[in-house]
């Protein structure tokens, strides 16, 4: 996948590009996580860098040179894909960018792969709106650090 342009839902162009190849810096990702309210270790850039390096799939959304969205996933490419991060800058939310990032992930993993995520409490109402179903059979062991 190269780039896909996105039009603003109210008409006109936003000039948003989506990419599997364009890699953001850990600083850009930390800033995006911070401004979008995603609880991640934004003050530990080495940890953010490792998260990016070890992701199996990273889809980014750009408005010019500004990183405005990211979808980071871990997958086996054949059965399951865990969407571990989905973040969109507040200035660009409610414009279909999150949905487009998820669509790019689905396109990359193919129809054989299930897409799974853990939603932040404040985003619980968002995911059913874009096609996700609740999964009451999940279990978690929380991080100790």
Residue, then its C-alpha position, 0 to 999 in steps of 0.5 A: x500500500x502506498x498512500x491514500x488521500x482522504x476527503x473531508x466529509x463536508x466536502x473539500x480536501x483535507x490532504x490526509x495521506x495514509x502510509x505503511x512505509x512512512x515511519x514517525x519518530x518516537x517523539x512524534x508518536x509520544x506527542x500524538x499519544x499525549x494530545x489524544x489522551x491515550x495512556x502510553x509511556x509518553x515520557x519514555x521515548x526508548x520504550x515508545x521507540x521499541x513499541x514502534x520497532x516491534x510492531x508487526x503493522x504500523x499505519x500512519x496518517x499525515x496532514x502534510x508533515x504533521x503526524x495526525x493518526x496512528x494504528x499500531x498492531x501485532x499480528x500473525x497475518x493469518x488468524x488474529x491481529x491485536x490493534x494495540x494503539x489507535x490515536x487521532x489528534x484532537x484537531x482531526x477527530x470526527x473526520x473519519x481518520x480513525x475509521x480509515x486507519x482501521x480500514x487500512x489495517x484490515x486491508x493489510x491483514x486480509x479477510x482471514x484475520x480477526x481484528x481485536x482491541x482493548x478499548x479505553x473507557x472513554x472510547x467504549x461508544x466509538x467502536x460499535x459505531x465503526x463495526x466492532x462487536x463487544x467480546x465478553x470473553x477477554x481476560x487480562x494480567x496487568x503490567x507490573x510496571 
